[in-house]
Amino acid sequence: MYSLDVNFLKDRPAYQKKPERKGGIGLNLPTGNLTPVYVGVALGVGLPVLLGVGWWLLQGKIVELEGQIAQLDQENKRLDTEIGNLNKIKAETNAVKGETQALVTVFDQIRPWSAMLQDLRDRIPAAVQIKNIRQIAPIPAAEGKPASNPAGGLEINGLARSFNDVNDFLLSLQQSRFLKSTESRIVTATLVDAPLTPGVSQLTNGVTIKPPQVVEYTIQSSMSDVPASELIRELEKKGTVGLVTRIRSMQQTGVIPK
């Protein structure tokens, strides 16, 4: 009979033959798809480079922005200086305008005495005489209230043939635009002996002639607060050419409205 001789010792690891190595130490390189490896290497190398370039660009941008900020600060200081100068000029201009307006206001309240006297001549009745005219302090509009016109007023003294003539004179003055009608009034009106004409004696053939009685009156009135620029026609009629010319010149320049 046949005998089967099987040597199981050869199958044990100790008896396995080791592969021969060629060319020194062998490297086990990965095989298959190497794309992930390349991507990882590219990221590992490129990311620091990108970060470096980004940091360099950022630093350059920061320097540029700091330069712009410095320029803006200088421009801001320059503008602040110019604004201060403009505000100073504006304040000086407003001060000059205020002074000019105050001067114009005073000028616009001027009442030439020539025009005032001519207006009185045109309004006085035939039976009334004027002895004296003087300017007085402003007349209060009412008790405890300021005067309506700081320019003051007029006080007229004279003689009239009767009380009616005095009343007529007052009514005529109340129609004047140079005076304030609501503040024109008769202060006193008294019967007195008419003054003698110089050179005429009261004695006639040894008889004393008693002079007739007349009314001695005092009238007060406040000057009108109507601006002179609104009285151009009246001023022209009274012959006040100089003031009218100045007012019209100021109207042309816009200092006084037309």
VEXRO-895724 format. One record per residue (C-alpha): residue in one letter; y, z, x; residue number from 1. Coordinates in steps of 0.5 Angstrom, whole numbers, plus 500, padded with zeros to 3 digits. Layout:
- A	Y	Z	X	NUM
...
end
This chain:
- M	500	500	500	1
- Y	507	499	502	2
- S	512	505	504	3
- L	519	505	502	4
- D	523	508	508	5
- V	530	510	506	6
- N	535	513	511	7
- F	540	517	507	8
- L	544	519	513	9
- K	547	513	514	10
- D	551	514	508	11
- R	554	520	510	12
- P	561	520	512	13
- A	560	523	519	14
- Y	555	517	520	15
- Q	561	512	517	16
- K	564	507	523	17
- K	571	507	524	18
- P	575	501	524	19
- E	577	499	530	20
- R	585	499	531	21
- K	589	493	535	22
- G	595	493	538	23
- G	596	501	538	24
- I	598	505	532	25
- G	598	501	525	26
- L	603	501	520	27
- N	602	501	513	28
- L	607	497	510	29
- P	608	497	502	30
- T	606	490	499	31
- G	608	487	492	32
- N	615	487	489	33
- L	620	490	494	34
- T	627	489	490	35
- P	628	496	488	36
- V	627	498	496	37
- Y	633	493	497	38
- V	637	495	491	39
- G	636	502	494	40
- V	638	500	501	41
- A	644	496	499	42
- L	646	502	494	43
- G	646	507	500	44
- V	650	503	505	45
- G	655	500	500	46
- L	657	506	496	47
- P	660	510	502	48
- V	663	503	504	49
- L	666	502	497	50
- L	668	510	497	51
- G	672	509	503	52
- V	675	503	501	53
- G	677	506	495	54
- W	680	512	498	55
- W	684	508	503	56
- L	687	504	497	57
- L	688	510	493	58
- Q	692	513	499	59
- G	696	507	500	60
- K	698	507	492	61
- I	700	514	493	62
- V	704	513	499	63
- E	707	507	495	64
- L	708	511	489	65
- E	711	517	493	66
- G	716	512	496	67
- Q	718	509	489	68
- I	719	517	487	69
- A	724	518	493	70
- Q	728	512	491	71
- L	728	514	483	72
- D	730	521	486	73
- Q	736	517	490	74
- E	738	513	484	75
- N	738	519	479	76
- K	742	523	484	77
- R	747	516	484	78
- L	747	516	476	79
- D	748	523	476	80
- T	754	522	480	81
- E	757	516	476	82
- I	755	519	470	83
- G	760	525	472	84
- N	765	521	474	85
- L	765	517	467	86
- N	765	524	464	87
- K	771	526	468	88
- I	775	519	467	89
- K	773	520	459	90
- A	776	527	459	91
- E	782	524	462	92
- T	782	518	458	93
- N	782	523	452	94
- A	787	528	454	95
- V	792	522	455	96
- K	790	519	448	97
- G	792	526	446	98
- E	798	527	449	99
- T	800	519	447	100
- Q	798	521	440	101
- A	802	527	440	102
- L	808	523	443	103
- V	807	518	438	104
- T	807	523	432	105
- V	813	526	434	106
- F	817	519	435	107
- D	814	517	428	108
- Q	818	523	425	109
- I	824	522	428	110
- R	830	521	423	111
- P	836	518	426	112
- W	842	522	424	113
- S	846	515	423	114
- A	841	513	418	115
- M	841	520	415	116
- L	849	520	414	117
- Q	849	513	412	118
- D	844	514	406	119
- L	848	520	404	120
- R	854	516	404	121
- D	851	511	399	122
- R	848	517	395	123
- I	854	521	394	124
- P	858	521	387	125
- A	865	519	387	126
- A	867	526	385	127
- V	864	530	390	128
- Q	866	531	397	129
- I	862	533	403	130
- K	865	538	408	131
- N	860	540	413	132
- I	852	538	414	133
- R	848	541	419	134
- Q	841	542	421	135
- I	837	548	419	136
- A	830	551	420	137
- P	824	549	416	138
- I	824	551	409	139
- P	818	554	407	140
- A	814	550	402	141
- A	812	557	398	142
- E	812	564	400	143
- G	807	566	405	144
- K	806	558	407	145
- P	808	554	413	146
- A	813	549	412	147
- S	811	542	410	148
- N	815	539	415	149
- P	817	542	422	150
- A	823	538	423	151
- G	827	542	419	152
- G	832	541	413	153
- L	839	539	412	154
- E	844	544	409	155
- I	850	540	406	156
- N	857	544	404	157
- G	862	541	400	158
- L	867	541	394	159
- A	865	537	387	160
- R	870	536	381	161
- S	865	540	376	162
- F	858	543	376	163
- N	855	536	373	164
- D	857	532	379	165
- V	854	537	383	166
- N	847	536	379	167
- D	848	528	380	168
- F	849	529	387	169
- L	842	533	387	170
- L	839	528	383	171
- S	841	522	388	172
- L	839	526	394	173
- Q	832	527	391	174
- Q	831	520	390	175
- S	832	519	398	176
- R	826	517	402	177
- F	829	521	408	178
- L	829	528	404	179
- K	823	531	400	180
- S	825	531	393	181
- T	821	537	391	182
- E	824	542	396	183
- S	832	539	395	184
- R	835	545	391	185
- I	842	547	390	186
- V	843	554	393	187
- T	850	556	391	188
- A	855	553	386	189
- T	862	557	385	190
- L	868	555	382	191
- V	874	556	387	192
- D	881	554	387	193
- A	882	547	390	194
- P	885	547	397	195
- L	892	545	398	196
- T	893	538	401	197
- P	897	539	408	198
- G	904	538	407	199
- V	904	539	399	200
- S	907	546	397	201
- Q	905	550	391	202
- L	913	551	389	203
- T	916	546	385	204
- N	923	547	383	205
- G	922	554	384	206
- V	915	554	380	207
- T	909	556	383	208
- I	903	551	381	209
- K	896	554	381	210
- P	891	549	384	211
- P	886	546	379	212
- Q	879	549	380	213
- V	873	546	383	214
- V	866	547	385	215
- E	864	549	392	216
- Y	857	548	393	217
- T	851	548	398	218
- I	845	544	397	219
- Q	839	545	402	220
- S	833	540	403	221
- S	827	539	407	222
- M	827	532	411	223
- S	821	528	409	224
- D	814	528	412	225
- V	813	520	411	226
- P	812	517	418	227
- A	818	513	421	228
- S	813	507	421	229
- E	813	507	413	230
- L	821	507	413	231
- I	822	501	417	232
- R	826	497	411	233
- E	830	503	409	234
- L	832	504	417	235
- E	834	497	417	236
- K	838	497	411	237
- K	842	503	414	238
- G	843	499	421	239
- T	838	503	425	240
- V	836	497	429	241
- G	834	501	436	242
- L	828	505	432	243
- V	826	499	428	244
- T	825	495	434	245
- R	821	501	438	246
- I	816	502	432	247
- R	815	495	431	248
- S	813	494	439	249
- M	808	500	438	250
- Q	805	497	432	251
- Q	804	491	436	252
- T	801	494	442	253
- G	796	498	437	254
- V	799	505	438	255
- I	802	506	431	256
- P	798	503	426	257
- K	801	497	421	258
end
